[in-house]
Amino acid sequence: MSEKNLKQTVEERASAVLDPIVAGEGLELVDLEFVREREGWVLRLFIDKPGGRVGLDECSQVSRAVDPVLDVEDIIPHEYSLEVSSPGVDRPLKKPAHFAKVQGQKVKVKTFGPVGEPPRKNFTGTLTGVAGDGISVEVEGAGTFHIHFKDIAKANLEFEF
């Protein structure tokens, strides 16, 4: 299995198995990634809780809850490290609910291909709307762009200092 296929398979299986475990702890699995780093493979979970402010206690709680499940399910066929953390100030936006939570705030969106008029792939602006099929982003000096969820390659909250 290629590294790309392994990564995708592990991420999909881990998400399906761990999402309900994390929810059972009263938290949300915002995102996860399976990446190769210099020290080896890492399964990194990003968790959140209602009202935000995930701390070390929540990270430890989730780590203790998911670690035995990962061992039993045998999702990862080799050695890896497990990391659990908050999504941070530039949190990834993956699900429609994630976008709805940050409506009115500044976001950065990259699409798989050119979108809108004039066509572009990168959008940084205010998230002005979330609909069933996509989002609207007001880009300063360029207007409002409607972007379908299926066209979004990556999206993050853009923290303003």
N, C-alpha and C positions, 0 to 999 in steps of 0.2 A: 504494500500500500504506500503511495507517495506521501510525503510529508504534508502536502496540502490536503489530501483526502483524509489522512489521519486526524489532522487538526479539525477539519469540518465535522467528521464523524464524532469525535470526542466532544466537541462543543455542542452538537445537536443532542447527543445522548445524555450528556451531563446536565444540560438545561432541562430536558424533559424529566429526568429523575430528581434533580435537586430543587427545582422550582417549588413543588409542593412541600418539600422538607423545610425550606426557608420560610415559606408562607406559614407553615405550622408553628414556627418560632415567632410569628407575629411580625415578620419582616418581609421585604420584597427583594427578589433576585432581579436587579436592574440589568445586569449584563454579566457575561463570563467570557473568558478567553483562555485558550490553550496555546501557549507560545513556547518556543525554544529560546532560551537565553544562555548566556555564557556558562552559567552554572548547571544548565540542564533544562528539562521541561518543567513548566509551571502552569498549574490550573489556578487561575485568578478569578475569584468571585467578587462582584461589586454588589453590595447590599444597601438598602435604604429602609427607613422606617417612617411611619406617618409623622409628620412634623420635622423630619430630617434629623440631623445631628447623630449620626451613627458613631459610636465610640468603641473603644477596645473591648468593653464587656460584650457588646453585640457581635463583634467580629469573632471573639472567642467562643461565644454561644453557638454561632453558626458553624464554626470550624468543628466543634465537638459533635454537633448534630450530623454533619454531612460526611465526616471522615469515615465512620464505620460503614455508611451506605456505599461510599465509593469503593471500599474494600470488598464488600459483598457483591456489588454489581459488576466489579472488575471491568469498568469502562475504559481504563487506561492500561494498555498492555506492557508498560514498562515503568521504571522509576520516574517520579515527578514530585514536585513540591506543591502544597496547597497553600494559597494565600487568600485571605478574606479581608476586604477593605470597603470603605465608603466610595461612592462614585466620584467624589471630589467636586470642586466648584465648576469644572468644565464637563459635568456629567454627560455621558452619552444619552442620546434620545433614540430609542429603538421602537417603542410601541406607541400607538395613538394616545394612550393614557399618559405617557411621558411628555408628549408634546402638549397635551391639554393642561398639565400641571404648570407649564412654564409659559403659557400664552401671555403675551404682553411683554415678554423679556427678549433680550438679544440672543440670537442663535446663529450658528454657523452650519450650513448645509452643503454637502457635496453630492452631486448626482452622478449616475453612471454615464450619462451622455448629456449633450446640450439640451436645455429646457428654456422655454419662454421666448420673448421677443424684446431685445435682441438675445439670441441664444447664448447661454452661459452654463457653466458647470459648478460654479462656486457662488454661494449666496451668504452674505453676512448682513443681518438686519433684524428687525423686530418681528417676532412671530405674531401675526395679526389674526390668524384663524386656523382652526382645526376642524376639518370636515370628515365624513366617512371614508373618503378616498384619498385625502391628502391634507396639505397645509398651505397657508398663505404667508409669505415673508415680504415685508416692506423693506426694500433696500434703498437706503438714502441716495437720492439723485438718480435712481433708476426705476422707481415705481414698485408695484406689488407683483410678485410672481407666485403663481399657483403651482405647487409641486406635488405630484402623486406619490404616495408612500412607496409604490413599486419602483419609482425612479431614484429614491434616496439611497446613496451608497453609504453615507456616514453623516451623522448630525450630532452636534454637541450644543450644550448651553454655553454661551460666550460670556464669561464672567467679566463684569466691568468694575475696574478699581476706582 
